[in-house]
Amino acid sequence: MTFPCHFEYKAFGPGDEDGRFRAQVQEAVSTVVTVSRQAMRVRPSSTGKYQCVSVLVTLRNRAQLDAVYAALRKIDDLKYLL
């Protein structure tokens, strides 16, 4: 990986209509790098039970890459992380 670069994180969690999981993902990523709402996409599962929140960010180094993963892993409702 060559830095700086664009990188997309994908966090899978419960489907919710109040946007709580999306907000948790945005907050976790924002502790390390700046993220805008436009850099986020939400895709619900076919049943709506789960959702995937994708976040595209610009990383300056490997430490930021690892720090965002660590912050995302702290989300209680997180089911899977790519």
MMTF fields as JSON, N, C-alpha, C and O atoms, coordinates in Angstrom:
{
  "mmtfVersion": "1.0.0",
  "mmtfProducer": "UNKNOWN",
  "numBonds": 327,
  "numAtoms": 328,
  "numGroups": 82,
  "numChains": 1,
  "numModels": 1,
  "chainsPerModel": [1],
  "groupsPerChain": [82],
  "chainIdList": ["A"],
  "bondAtomList": [4, 2, 8, 6, 12, 10, 16, 14, 20, 18, 24, 22, 28, 26, 32, 30, 36, 34, 40, 38, 44, 42, 48, 46, 52, 50, 56, 54, 60, 58, 64, 62, 68, 66, 72, 70, 76, 74, 80, 78, 84, 82, 88, 86, 92, 90, 96, 94, 100, 98, 104, 102, 108, 106, 112, 110, 116, 114, 120, 118, 124, 122, 128, 126, 132, 130, 136, 134, 140, 138, 144, 142, 148, 146, 152, 150, 156, 154, 160, 158, 164, 162, 168, 166, 172, 170, 176, 174, 180, 178, 184, 182, 188, 186, 192, 190, 196, 194, 200, 198, 204, 202, 208, 206, 212, 210, 216, 214, 220, 218, 224, 222, 228, 226, 232, 230, 236, 234, 240, 238, 244, 242, 248, 246, 252, 250, 256, 254, 260, 258, 264, 262, 268, 266, 272, 270, 276, 274, 280, 278, 284, 282, 288, 286, 292, 290, 296, 294, 300, 298, 304, 302, 308, 306, 312, 310, 316, 314, 320, 318, 324, 322],
  "bondOrderList": [1, 1, 1, 1, 1, 1, 1, 1, 1, 1, 1, 1, 1, 1, 1, 1, 1, 1, 1, 1, 1, 1, 1, 1, 1, 1, 1, 1, 1, 1, 1, 1, 1, 1, 1, 1, 1, 1, 1, 1, 1, 1, 1, 1, 1, 1, 1, 1, 1, 1, 1, 1, 1, 1, 1, 1, 1, 1, 1, 1, 1, 1, 1, 1, 1, 1, 1, 1, 1, 1, 1, 1, 1, 1, 1, 1, 1, 1, 1, 1, 1],
  "groupList": [{"groupName": "MET", "atomNameList": ["N", "CA", "C", "O"], "elementList": ["N", "C", "C", "O"], "formalChargeList": [0, 0, 0, 0], "bondAtomList": [1, 0, 2, 1, 3, 2], "bondOrderList": [1, 1, 2], "singleLetterCode": "M", "chemCompType": "L-PEPTIDE LINKING"}, {"groupName": "THR", "atomNameList": ["N", "CA", "C", "O"], "elementList": ["N", "C", "C", "O"], "formalChargeList": [0, 0, 0, 0], "bondAtomList": [1, 0, 2, 1, 3, 2], "bondOrderList": [1, 1, 2], "singleLetterCode": "T", "chemCompType": "L-PEPTIDE LINKING"}, {"groupName": "PHE", "atomNameList": ["N", "CA", "C", "O"], "elementList": ["N", "C", "C", "O"], "formalChargeList": [0, 0, 0, 0], "bondAtomList": [1, 0, 2, 1, 3, 2], "bondOrderList": [1, 1, 2], "singleLetterCode": "F", "chemCompType": "L-PEPTIDE LINKING"}, {"groupName": "PRO", "atomNameList": ["N", "CA", "C", "O"], "elementList": ["N", "C", "C", "O"], "formalChargeList": [0, 0, 0, 0], "bondAtomList": [1, 0, 2, 1, 3, 2], "bondOrderList": [1, 1, 2], "singleLetterCode": "P", "chemCompType": "L-PEPTIDE LINKING"}, {"groupName": "CYS", "atomNameList": ["N", "CA", "C", "O"], "elementList": ["N", "C", "C", "O"], "formalChargeList": [0, 0, 0, 0], "bondAtomList": [1, 0, 2, 1, 3, 2], "bondOrderList": [1, 1, 2], "singleLetterCode": "C", "chemCompType": "L-PEPTIDE LINKING"}, {"groupName": "HIS", "atomNameList": ["N", "CA", "C", "O"], "elementList": ["N", "C", "C", "O"], "formalChargeList": [0, 0, 0, 0], "bondAtomList": [1, 0, 2, 1, 3, 2], "bondOrderList": [1, 1, 2], "singleLetterCode": "H", "chemCompType": "L-PEPTIDE LINKING"}, {"groupName": "GLU", "atomNameList": ["N", "CA", "C", "O"], "elementList": ["N", "C", "C", "O"], "formalChargeList": [0, 0, 0, 0], "bondAtomList": [1, 0, 2, 1, 3, 2], "bondOrderList": [1, 1, 2], "singleLetterCode": "E", "chemCompType": "L-PEPTIDE LINKING"}, {"groupName": "TYR", "atomNameList": ["N", "CA", "C", "O"], "elementList": ["N", "C", "C", "O"], "formalChargeList": [0, 0, 0, 0], "bondAtomList": [1, 0, 2, 1, 3, 2], "bondOrderList": [1, 1, 2], "singleLetterCode": "Y", "chemCompType": "L-PEPTIDE LINKING"}, {"groupName": "LYS", "atomNameList": ["N", "CA", "C", "O"], "elementList": ["N", "C", "C", "O"], "formalChargeList": [0, 0, 0, 0], "bondAtomList": [1, 0, 2, 1, 3, 2], "bondOrderList": [1, 1, 2], "singleLetterCode": "K", "chemCompType": "L-PEPTIDE LINKING"}, {"groupName": "ALA", "atomNameList": ["N", "CA", "C", "O"], "elementList": ["N", "C", "C", "O"], "formalChargeList": [0, 0, 0, 0], "bondAtomList": [1, 0, 2, 1, 3, 2], "bondOrderList": [1, 1, 2], "singleLetterCode": "A", "chemCompType": "L-PEPTIDE LINKING"}, {"groupName": "GLY", "atomNameList": ["N", "CA", "C", "O"], "elementList": ["N", "C", "C", "O"], "formalChargeList": [0, 0, 0, 0], "bondAtomList": [1, 0, 2, 1, 3, 2], "bondOrderList": [1, 1, 2], "singleLetterCode": "G", "chemCompType": "PEPTIDE LINKING"}, {"groupName": "ASP", "atomNameList": ["N", "CA", "C", "O"], "elementList": ["N", "C", "C", "O"], "formalChargeList": [0, 0, 0, 0], "bondAtomList": [1, 0, 2, 1, 3, 2], "bondOrderList": [1, 1, 2], "singleLetterCode": "D", "chemCompType": "L-PEPTIDE LINKING"}, {"groupName": "ARG", "atomNameList": ["N", "CA", "C", "O"], "elementList": ["N", "C", "C", "O"], "formalChargeList": [0, 0, 0, 0], "bondAtomList": [1, 0, 2, 1, 3, 2], "bondOrderList": [1, 1, 2], "singleLetterCode": "R", "chemCompType": "L-PEPTIDE LINKING"}, {"groupName": "GLN", "atomNameList": ["N", "CA", "C", "O"], "elementList": ["N", "C", "C", "O"], "formalChargeList": [0, 0, 0, 0], "bondAtomList": [1, 0, 2, 1, 3, 2], "bondOrderList": [1, 1, 2], "singleLetterCode": "Q", "chemCompType": "L-PEPTIDE LINKING"}, {"groupName": "VAL", "atomNameList": ["N", "CA", "C", "O"], "elementList": ["N", "C", "C", "O"], "formalChargeList": [0, 0, 0, 0], "bondAtomList": [1, 0, 2, 1, 3, 2], "bondOrderList": [1, 1, 2], "singleLetterCode": "V", "chemCompType": "L-PEPTIDE LINKING"}, {"groupName": "SER", "atomNameList": ["N", "CA", "C", "O"], "elementList": ["N", "C", "C", "O"], "formalChargeList": [0, 0, 0, 0], "bondAtomList": [1, 0, 2, 1, 3, 2], "bondOrderList": [1, 1, 2], "singleLetterCode": "S", "chemCompType": "L-PEPTIDE LINKING"}, {"groupName": "LEU", "atomNameList": ["N", "CA", "C", "O"], "elementList": ["N", "C", "C", "O"], "formalChargeList": [0, 0, 0, 0], "bondAtomList": [1, 0, 2, 1, 3, 2], "bondOrderList": [1, 1, 2], "singleLetterCode": "L", "chemCompType": "L-PEPTIDE LINKING"}, {"groupName": "ASN", "atomNameList": ["N", "CA", "C", "O"], "elementList": ["N", "C", "C", "O"], "formalChargeList": [0, 0, 0, 0], "bondAtomList": [1, 0, 2, 1, 3, 2], "bondOrderList": [1, 1, 2], "singleLetterCode": "N", "chemCompType": "L-PEPTIDE LINKING"}, {"groupName": "ILE", "atomNameList": ["N", "CA", "C", "O"], "elementList": ["N", "C", "C", "O"], "formalChargeList": [0, 0, 0, 0], "bondAtomList": [1, 0, 2, 1, 3, 2], "bondOrderList": [1, 1, 2], "singleLetterCode": "I", "chemCompType": "L-PEPTIDE LINKING"}],
  "groupTypeList": [0, 1, 2, 3, 4, 5, 2, 6, 7, 8, 9, 2, 10, 3, 10, 11, 6, 11, 10, 12, 2, 12, 9, 13, 14, 13, 6, 9, 14, 15, 1, 14, 14, 1, 14, 15, 12, 13, 9, 0, 12, 14, 12, 3, 15, 15, 1, 10, 8, 7, 13, 4, 14, 15, 14, 16, 14, 1, 16, 12, 17, 12, 9, 13, 16, 11, 9, 14, 7, 9, 9, 16, 12, 8, 18, 11, 11, 16, 8, 7, 16, 16],
  "groupIdList": [1, 2, 3, 4, 5, 6, 7, 8, 9, 10, 11, 12, 13, 14, 15, 16, 17, 18, 19, 20, 21, 22, 23, 24, 25, 26, 27, 28, 29, 30, 31, 32, 33, 34, 35, 36, 37, 38, 39, 40, 41, 42, 43, 44, 45, 46, 47, 48, 49, 50, 51, 52, 53, 54, 55, 56, 57, 58, 59, 60, 61, 62, 63, 64, 65, 66, 67, 68, 69, 70, 71, 72, 73, 74, 75, 76, 77, 78, 79, 80, 81, 82],
  "secStructList": [7, 7, 1, 1, 3, 3, 3, 3, 3, 3, 3, 3, 3, 3, 7, 7, 1, 1, 7, 2, 2, 2, 2, 2, 2, 2, 2, 2, 2, 2, 6, 6, 1, 7, 7, 7, 4, 4, 4, 3, 3, 3, 3, 3, 7, 6, 6, 1, 1, 3, 3, 3, 3, 3, 3, 3, 3, 3, 3, 1, 1, 2, 2, 2, 2, 2, 2, 2, 2, 2, 2, 2, 2, 6, 7, 6, 6, 7, 7, 3, 3, 7],
  "xCoordList": [0.835, 0.0, 0.887, 1.851, 0.554, 1.29, 0.434, -0.714, 1.002, 0.274, 0.753, 1.919, -0.104, -1.532, -2.346, -1.96, -3.47, -4.345, -5.795, -6.076, -6.698, -8.113, -8.336, -7.782, -9.147, -9.419, -10.876, -11.411, -11.51, -12.918, -13.051, -12.623, -13.65, -13.977, -15.422, -16.259, -15.722, -17.097, -17.418, -16.788, -18.402, -18.824, -20.239, -21.136, -20.433, -21.739, -22.32, -21.643, -23.588, -24.249, -25.744, -26.234, -26.472, -27.924, -28.587, -28.145, -29.637, -30.446, -31.24, -31.823, -31.264, -32.039, -32.577, -31.959, -33.708, -34.329, -33.926, -34.132, -33.357, -32.992, -31.567, -31.151, -30.815, -29.479, -28.423, -27.343, -28.718, -27.794, -26.481, -25.405, -26.569, -25.342, -24.486, -23.266, -25.122, -24.38, -23.661, -22.503, -24.343, -23.749, -22.566, -21.567, -22.67, -21.572, -20.357, -19.224, -20.59, -19.493, -18.835, -17.609, -19.643, -19.092, -18.282, -17.2, -18.794, -18.098, -16.765, -15.756, -16.761, -15.534, -14.459, -13.306, -14.833, -13.867, -13.383, -12.209, -14.283, -13.945, -12.968, -12.371, -12.789, -11.799, -10.377, -9.431, -10.235, -8.911, -8.73, -7.721, -9.706, -9.626, -10.947, -11.978, -10.908, -12.121, -12.961, -12.448, -14.255, -15.164, -16.449, -17.005, -16.897, -18.139, -19.272, -19.031, -20.487, -21.651, -21.673, -22.187, -21.125, -21.102, -20.149, -20.275, -19.211, -18.249, -18.798, -18.105, -20.045, -20.65, -21.817, -22.601, -21.902, -23.038, -23.593, -22.847, -24.898, -25.549, -26.323, -27.1, -26.097, -26.819, -27.465, -26.764, -28.797, -29.476, -29.468, -29.378, -29.563, -29.697, -31.085, -31.956, -31.282, -32.572, -33.733, -34.859, -33.472, -34.54, -34.602, -35.572, -33.563, -33.515, -32.998, -32.924, -32.639, -32.157, -30.75, -30.394, -29.961, -28.588, -28.365, -29.18, -27.243, -26.853, -25.333, -24.616, -24.869, -23.447, -23.233, -23.858, -22.363, -22.014, -20.602, -19.644, -20.479, -19.184, -18.726, -19.508, -17.435, -16.865, -15.581, -14.654, -15.534, -14.355, -13.583, -14.123, -12.308, -11.484, -10.122, -9.74, -9.415, -8.043, -7.122, -7.217, -6.232, -5.296, -3.904, -3.485, -3.205, -1.85, -0.758, 0.375, -1.105, -0.093, -0.754, -1.969, 0.063, -0.414, -1.014, -1.946, -0.481, -1.002, -2.465, -3.254, -2.84, -4.247, -5.112, -6.216, -4.628, -5.36, -5.694, -6.841, -4.679, -4.869, -5.733, -6.528, -5.58, -6.348, -7.839, -8.668, -8.191, -9.608, -10.189, -11.292, -9.453, -9.931, -10.141, -11.148, -9.217, -9.335, -10.557, -11.273, -10.802, -11.962, -13.26, -14.21, -13.311, -14.524, -14.796, -15.953, -13.757, -13.942, -14.555, -15.066, -14.511, -15.084, -16.601, -17.226, -17.209, -18.662, -19.327, -19.081, -20.157, -20.803, -21.635, -21.611, -22.368, -23.267, -22.589, -23.252, -21.287, -20.565, -20.604, -20.279, -21.005, -21.075, -19.886, -19.382, -19.434, -18.37, -17.699, -18.339, -16.408, -15.652, -14.736, -13.993, -14.782, -13.866, -13.025, -12.187],
  "yCoordList": [-1.169, 0.0, 1.242, 1.332, 2.176, 3.424, 4.547, 4.74, 5.271, 6.355, 7.687, 7.806, 8.698, 8.678, 7.904, 7.796, 7.376, 6.616, 6.707, 7.079, 6.355, 6.235, 4.806, 3.868, 4.642, 3.311, 3.242, 4.189, 2.115, 1.945, 0.878, -0.263, 1.272, 0.356, -0.071, 0.718, -1.331, -1.818, -2.449, -3.421, -1.88, -2.359, -2.908, -2.231, -4.127, -4.774, -4.824, -5.197, -4.44, -4.424, -4.558, -4.855, -4.345, -4.504, -3.434, -2.286, -3.826, -2.857, -2.041, -2.593, -0.747, 0.11, 1.286, 1.74, 1.754, 2.864, 4.213, 5.246, 4.212, 5.489, 5.938, 7.021, 5.119, 5.498, 5.402, 5.978, 4.684, 4.585, 3.909, 4.4, 2.786, 2.072, 2.924, 2.987, 3.57, 4.446, 5.553, 5.863, 6.137, 7.197, 6.672, 7.373, 5.456, 4.863, 4.64, 4.874, 4.189, 3.976, 5.309, 5.419, 6.317, 7.632, 8.192, 8.744, 8.054, 8.563, 7.838, 8.47, 6.514, 5.736, 6.144, 6.357, 6.252, 6.628, 8.059, 8.364, 8.923, 10.335, 10.553, 11.625, 9.574, 9.724, 9.693, 10.107, 9.197, 9.065, 9.999, 10.698, 10.01, 10.832, 11.555, 11.152, 12.611, 13.355, 12.553, 12.025, 12.465, 11.744, 12.564, 13.049, 12.703, 13.433, 12.446, 11.276, 12.91, 12.05, 11.612, 10.538, 12.424, 12.071, 10.904, 10.228, 10.668, 9.574, 8.256, 7.238, 8.274, 7.085, 6.587, 7.365, 5.258, 4.628, 3.54, 2.863, 3.386, 2.348, 1.438, 1.898, 0.142, -0.84, -1.859, -2.615, -1.886, -2.86, -4.256, -4.396, -5.28, -6.648, -6.822, -5.97, -7.907, -8.128, -8.192, -7.832, -8.643, -8.731, -7.488, -7.286, -6.663, -5.471, -5.719, -4.797, -6.964, -7.306, -6.75, -6.403, -6.669, -6.173, -5.057, -4.833, -4.359, -3.335, -3.275, -3.66, -2.789, -2.567, -1.06, -0.407, -0.523, 0.891, 0.975, 0.509, 1.567, 1.742, 3.177, 4.12, 3.321, 4.645, 4.772, 3.978, 5.767, 6.029, 7.19, 8.281, 6.942, 7.971, 8.054, 7.164, 9.123, 9.27, 9.045, 9.732, 8.073, 7.734, 8.241, 8.185, 8.727, 9.253, 8.246, 8.365, 7.241, 6.259, 4.993, 4.943, 3.982, 2.689, 2.805, 2.078, 3.711, 3.895, 4.317, 3.859, 5.179, 5.584, 4.396, 4.221, 3.588, 2.402, 1.506, 1.097, 1.21, 0.334, 0.977, 0.295, 2.282, 2.983, 3.004, 2.883, 3.154, 3.144, 1.748, 1.618, 0.703, -0.658, -0.87, -1.451, -0.411, -0.57, 0.171, -0.35, 1.376, 2.159, 1.477, 1.442, 0.941, 0.259, -1.009, -1.335, -1.718, -2.958, -2.701, -3.629, -1.47, -1.126, -0.953, -0.829, -0.943, -0.786, -2.081, -3.144, -1.995, -3.18, -3.961, -5.192, -3.269, -3.942, -4.446, -5.024, -4.237, -4.656, -6.175, -6.907, -6.637, -8.07, -8.546, -9.649, -7.704, -8.11, -6.856, -5.811, -6.951, -5.788, -6.157, -7.136, -5.385, -5.57, -4.333, -4.27],
  "zCoordList": [0.0, 0.0, 0.0, 0.761, -0.846, -0.917, -0.334, -0.734, 0.604, 1.262, 0.734, 0.357, 0.691, 1.057, 0.019, -1.145, 0.467, -0.421, 0.057, 1.196, -0.85, -0.503, -0.047, -0.621, 0.984, 1.513, 1.941, 2.517, 1.656, 2.023, 3.105, 2.932, 4.216, 5.3, 5.13, 4.692, 5.478, 5.438, 6.786, 7.202, 7.454, 8.762, 8.647, 8.145, 9.111, 9.052, 10.454, 11.412, 10.557, 11.849, 11.695, 10.605, 12.766, 12.73, 11.875, 11.831, 11.211, 10.478, 11.48, 12.413, 11.293, 12.179, 11.378, 10.415, 11.786, 11.065, 11.641, 11.004, 12.83, 13.449, 13.11, 13.522, 12.366, 11.933, 13.016, 12.882, 14.085, 15.213, 14.824, 15.163, 14.113, 13.741, 12.803, 12.954, 11.846, 10.925, 11.701, 11.42, 12.663, 13.47, 14.284, 14.444, 14.793, 15.549, 14.663, 15.085, 13.436, 12.494, 12.158, 12.17, 11.859, 11.525, 12.697, 12.498, 13.89, 15.073, 15.28, 15.592, 15.106, 15.294, 14.289, 14.662, 13.027, 11.993, 12.221, 12.012, 12.647, 12.862, 14.002, 14.096, 14.864, 15.925, 15.37, 16.04, 14.135, 13.531, 12.337, 12.238, 11.435, 10.223, 10.018, 10.556, 9.247, 8.93, 7.949, 6.962, 8.229, 7.329, 7.191, 8.177, 5.966, 5.719, 5.484, 5.188, 5.612, 5.347, 3.884, 3.571, 2.992, 1.576, 1.304, 0.283, 2.199, 2.038, 2.57, 2.553, 3.042, 3.631, 2.781, 2.238, 2.687, 2.004, 2.916, 3.625, 2.885, 3.681, 2.741, 1.904, 2.892, 2.083, 3.015, 3.688, 3.059, 3.922, 3.291, 2.071, 4.136, 3.631, 3.028, 3.201, 2.334, 1.658, 2.65, 2.307, 3.863, 4.864, 5.754, 6.484, 5.686, 6.516, 7.923, 8.736, 8.21, 9.548, 9.785, 10.912, 8.723, 8.816, 7.81, 6.915, 7.974, 7.017, 6.923, 7.847, 5.795, 5.583, 5.454, 4.617, 6.273, 6.197, 5.616, 6.232, 4.437, 3.784, 3.985, 3.866, 4.293, 4.538, 3.722, 3.883, 2.855, 2.04, 2.657, 2.84, 2.975, 3.611, 2.916, 2.155, 3.191, 2.729, 3.923, 4.94, 3.78, 4.847, 4.493, 3.337, 5.487, 5.269, 5.618, 5.151, 6.455, 6.856, 7.408, 7.597, 7.661, 8.147, 9.554, 9.898, 10.351, 11.71, 11.675, 12.501, 10.739, 10.611, 10.185, 10.702, 9.259, 8.811, 9.999, 10.181, 10.8, 11.957, 13.039, 13.687, 13.235, 14.272, 13.946, 14.848, 12.672, 12.294, 12.527, 13.058, 12.133, 12.396, 13.899, 14.305, 14.712, 16.167, 16.696, 17.552, 16.197, 16.644, 16.238, 17.02, 15.039, 14.566, 15.372, 15.637, 15.758, 16.539, 17.916, 18.543, 18.388, 19.696, 19.658, 20.711, 18.469, 18.346, 18.806, 18.236, 19.819, 20.394, 19.381, 19.385, 18.516, 17.582, 16.307, 15.446, 16.177, 14.987, 14.843, 15.778, 13.66, 13.388, 12.565, 12.775, 11.617, 10.691, 10.175, 10.056, 9.865, 9.423, 8.277, 8.362, 7.211, 6.07, 5.907, 5.007]
}
